[in-house]
Amino acid sequence: RIVKTYQTEMARIPLEHYSQAVSDGVTLCVSTQLPIHPDQPADNSMSVEDQTTQVLRNILAILETAGLGPSSLLRVTLYITDASSWSAVNQGCEKVLGDSKPARGILQVAGINRGFSVAGDAIASHRVT
């Protein structure tokens, strides 16, 4: 299979050696996204809910570049630094994903790059209609 990479300026452009997303034509894997709006400086003082919504908006912007939408999401994994923020994370997911309810994992981690409280990545399918 041929692997295709995807990149959009509607999500933060990678500064290191990786792609925003790669696909084998069936499955699209989206790299871990930080809650950075592409047109604004990084702001780790945003609320957990706002960080969650920005992470998911970045993921959806990348999906859109591949011609996909929220219903194509198979799994979203969110990384959080404080398990007590679960409710705020859920509110952010509800706000951005609406009726789309992919499989989801939420993992508490010791820290996230640049002092953020939330990061996330995703797997989507080109075959979902």
C-alpha positions as CSV (number, residue, x, y, z in Angstrom):
1,R,0.0,0.0,0.0
2,I,1.0,3.6,-0.6
3,V,1.1,5.8,2.5
4,K,-0.1,9.3,2.0
5,T,0.6,12.2,4.4
6,Y,-1.7,15.0,5.2
7,Q,-1.0,18.5,6.4
8,T,-3.1,21.6,6.9
9,E,-2.4,25.1,8.1
10,M,-5.7,25.0,10.0
11,A,-3.8,23.0,12.7
12,R,-0.3,23.7,14.1
13,I,2.3,22.8,11.5
14,P,4.8,20.2,12.9
15,L,8.2,21.7,13.8
16,E,9.8,18.3,14.2
17,H,10.2,15.2,12.0
18,Y,6.6,13.9,11.7
19,S,3.4,14.3,9.7
20,Q,0.1,15.7,11.0
21,A,-1.5,12.5,9.7
22,V,-0.7,9.5,7.6
23,S,-3.0,7.1,5.7
24,D,-2.8,3.8,4.0
25,G,-6.0,4.5,2.1
26,V,-8.2,2.8,4.7
27,T,-7.0,4.1,8.1
28,L,-5.9,7.6,8.9
29,C,-3.7,8.1,11.9
30,V,-3.5,11.6,13.3
31,S,-0.4,12.6,15.3
32,T,-0.8,13.9,18.9
33,Q,-2.1,17.4,18.8
34,L,-1.4,20.1,21.4
35,P,-4.2,22.7,22.1
36,I,-2.5,25.4,20.0
37,H,-4.6,27.5,17.6
38,P,-2.6,27.8,14.4
39,D,-3.1,31.6,14.2
40,Q,-2.3,32.4,17.9
41,P,0.6,32.0,20.2
42,A,0.6,28.9,22.5
43,D,-1.4,29.6,25.7
44,N,-1.2,26.9,28.4
45,S,-3.4,29.0,30.7
46,M,-6.6,28.1,28.8
47,S,-9.1,26.1,30.8
48,V,-9.0,22.3,30.4
49,E,-12.3,22.4,28.5
50,D,-10.9,25.0,26.1
51,Q,-7.7,23.0,25.7
52,T,-9.8,19.9,24.9
53,T,-11.9,21.7,22.3
54,Q,-8.8,23.1,20.6
55,V,-7.1,19.7,20.5
56,L,-10.3,18.2,18.9
57,R,-10.6,21.2,16.5
58,N,-7.1,20.6,15.4
59,I,-7.8,16.9,14.8
60,L,-11.0,17.7,12.9
61,A,-9.1,20.2,10.7
62,I,-6.6,17.5,9.8
63,L,-9.5,15.0,9.1
64,E,-11.1,17.6,6.8
65,T,-7.8,17.8,4.8
66,A,-8.2,14.1,4.1
67,G,-11.9,14.6,3.1
68,L,-13.2,13.2,6.4
69,G,-15.3,14.4,9.2
70,P,-16.2,13.6,12.9
71,S,-18.2,10.5,11.9
72,S,-15.1,8.9,10.4
73,L,-13.4,8.9,13.8
74,L,-12.8,5.4,15.1
75,R,-10.9,6.3,18.3
76,V,-9.7,9.4,20.1
77,T,-7.1,9.2,22.8
78,L,-6.7,12.2,25.1
79,Y,-3.8,12.7,27.5
80,I,-4.5,14.8,30.6
81,T,-2.4,15.8,33.5
82,D,-5.1,15.8,36.2
83,A,-7.8,13.1,36.4
84,S,-10.0,15.4,38.3
85,S,-10.5,17.4,35.1
86,W,-12.5,14.5,33.6
87,S,-15.8,16.5,33.5
88,A,-14.2,19.5,31.7
89,V,-12.7,17.0,29.1
90,N,-16.1,15.5,28.6
91,Q,-17.7,18.9,28.1
92,G,-15.1,19.7,25.5
93,C,-15.7,16.5,23.7
94,E,-19.4,17.0,23.7
95,K,-19.0,20.6,22.4
96,V,-16.8,19.6,19.4
97,L,-17.9,16.1,18.5
98,G,-21.6,16.4,19.1
99,D,-23.4,13.2,18.1
100,S,-20.2,11.5,17.0
101,K,-19.0,9.1,19.7
102,P,-15.8,7.4,18.7
103,A,-14.1,4.9,21.0
104,R,-12.1,6.9,23.4
105,G,-9.3,6.6,25.9
106,I,-8.3,9.1,28.5
107,L,-4.9,8.7,30.1
108,Q,-3.5,10.6,32.9
109,V,0.2,11.5,32.2
110,A,2.9,13.2,34.3
111,G,3.3,16.1,32.0
112,I,2.5,17.4,28.5
113,N,4.8,19.5,26.3
114,R,4.9,23.2,26.9
115,G,3.0,22.9,30.2
116,F,-0.4,22.1,28.6
117,S,-3.0,20.0,30.5
118,V,-4.5,18.2,27.5
119,A,-3.2,16.6,24.2
120,G,-4.8,14.1,21.9
121,D,-4.5,11.9,18.8
122,A,-7.0,10.0,16.7
123,I,-7.6,7.1,14.3
124,A,-10.2,7.5,11.6
125,S,-11.4,5.4,8.7
126,H,-11.8,6.4,5.0
127,R,-14.5,3.7,4.7
128,V,-17.0,5.2,7.1
129,T,-20.0,6.7,5.2
